[in-house]
Amino acid sequence: MNYQNELKDFLTRIDDFISSDIYSHTPEFMFESLKDWSAFHSLEEVKEWFVNKRKQSTLEVEDIPLKQVAGWNIDKDSGNIYHDSGDFFTIHGVRVTSKNREVAVTWDQPILEQVGYDGGLLGIIRKRINGIPHYLCEAKEEPGNYGKVQISPSLQATFANINQAHGGRKPHFTDLFMERDNLDDVTVLFDAWLAEDGGRLHLKRNRGILIELDEAASISLPNDNFIWLSLYQIKQLLKEDAWINPHIRGILAHG
C-alpha cells in the first residue's frame, strides 16, 4: 500500500480517539512518526551525511578575553556589554529574590538580554513530495554547538540577522516566513512565541513557525547543508547525542 492509502486507513482506525481541539495535522503527525516514508534517503544515509558534515566543518572557535572581542564594548559606568550596532543582545546584571528556589533568597547574576526582547524566527518548511510530508532541515554551525554542527530548522535567525545588522546576506528562506500570511502557496500549520532558557536569557522568546509549502511549488536548496527529512527520521535522530537542535524539538513538539 502507498502512503495515502495507509494514512487513510490509519485515520479511520483512530477516529474515535481524536479530540476536537487538536491541530488538524496532528493525526498525520502520529502516522508519520511510525514508519520512515522518506522519498530521498534511508536513516543510515542521513546519519552518514551528518557525520560527514561534522567532519568537514571548517568552524574554529577560540576562547579569548572579553576585552579582545571586536565590535563589542563595555560601558564604563554600568559595566554592561553591548554591540557597536546597538543590536543583537546586551549583557547586564540582575538581582533576584525568590522563596521558591534551591539557593539563598537573593542572588546576583549576569544575564543576556535580546535587544527588543523578541529574538528571532525559527521556521521549518514542510512539503509533500510524492504525497509524503518532508521537513527541510539544515546542518548548521554555531560557535556554542556541542559538536560544532547540529541539525537545525529551515530558518534559524534573529531579527538582527534578518535585518542584516551584521552586514552579511539575508538568511535563506526569510521571505517565506516573513510573508507567510500573504503567500498563496504557503499554509501556516503552527505559529507561536516559544520561551527560551530564563536562567541565562532575560525575557527571551523566539517565534516558532511550521509552514507547509504546496506540493506543486518549486523550492531550490541553497547547498548540500540542507536536507529533506521525514518526521520519523527526525525523531530517530533525537536518540543521537546532540544531533537535533532544541529549536526543531520546540517547533515539532506542538503536534
C-alpha positions, 0 to 999 in steps of 0.5 A, spaced: 500 500 500 502 507 498 502 512 503 495 515 502 492 509 502 495 507 509 494 514 512 487 513 510 486 507 513 490 509 519 485 515 520 479 511 520 482 506 525 483 512 530 477 516 529 474 515 535 480 517 539 481 524 536 479 530 540 476 536 537 481 541 539 487 538 536 491 541 530 488 538 524 495 535 522 496 532 528 493 525 526 498 525 520 503 527 525 502 520 529 502 516 522 508 519 520 512 518 526 511 510 525 514 508 519 520 512 515 516 514 508 522 518 506 522 519 498 530 521 498 534 517 503 534 511 508 536 513 516 543 510 515 544 515 509 542 521 513 546 519 519 552 518 514 551 525 511 551 528 518 557 525 520 560 527 514 558 534 515 561 534 522 567 532 519 568 537 514 566 543 518 571 548 517 568 552 524 574 554 529 572 557 535 577 560 540 576 562 547 579 569 548 578 575 553 572 579 553 576 585 552 579 582 545 572 581 542 571 586 536 565 590 535 563 589 542 564 594 548 563 595 555 560 601 558 564 604 563 559 606 568 554 600 568 559 595 566 554 592 561 556 589 554 553 591 548 554 591 540 557 597 536 550 596 532 546 597 538 543 590 536 543 583 537 543 582 545 546 586 551 549 583 557 547 586 564 546 584 571 540 582 575 538 581 582 533 576 584 529 574 590 525 568 590 522 563 596 521 558 591 528 556 589 534 551 591 539 557 593 539 563 598 533 568 597 537 573 593 542 572 588 546 576 583 547 574 576 549 576 569 544 575 564 543 576 556 538 580 554 535 580 546 535 587 544 527 588 543 526 582 547 523 578 541 529 574 538 528 571 532 524 566 527 525 559 527 521 556 521 521 549 518 518 548 511 514 542 510 512 539 503 509 533 500 513 530 495 510 524 492 504 525 497 509 524 503 510 530 508 518 532 508 521 537 513 527 541 510 532 541 515 539 544 515 546 542 518 548 548 521 554 551 525 554 555 531 560 557 535 556 554 542 554 547 538 556 541 542 559 538 536 560 544 532 554 542 527 547 540 529 541 539 525 537 545 525 530 548 522 529 551 515 530 558 518 534 559 524 535 567 525 534 573 529 531 579 527 538 582 527 540 577 522 534 578 518 535 585 518 542 584 516 545 588 522 551 584 521 552 586 514 552 579 511 546 576 506 539 575 508 538 568 511 535 563 506 528 562 506 526 569 510 521 571 505 517 565 506 516 566 513 516 573 513 510 573 508 507 567 510 500 570 511 500 573 504 503 567 500 498 563 496 502 557 496 504 557 503 499 554 509 501 556 516 500 549 520 503 552 527 505 559 529 507 561 536 512 565 541 516 559 544 520 561 551 527 560 551 532 558 557 530 564 563 536 562 567 541 565 562 536 569 557 532 575 560 525 575 557 527 571 551 522 568 546 523 566 539 517 565 534 516 558 532 513 557 525 511 550 521 509 552 514 507 547 509 509 549 502 504 546 496 506 540 493 506 543 486 511 549 488 518 549 486 523 550 492 531 550 490 536 548 496 541 553 497 547 547 498 548 540 500 547 543 508 540 542 507 536 536 507 529 533 506 527 529 512 521 525 514 518 526 521 520 519 523 527 520 521 527 526 525 525 523 531 530 517 530 535 522 530 533 525 537 536 518 540 543 521 537 547 525 542 546 532 540 544 531 533 537 535 533 537 542 535 532 544 541 529 549 536 526 543 531 524 539 538 520 546 540 517 547 533 515 539 532 513 538 539 506 542 538 503 536 534 
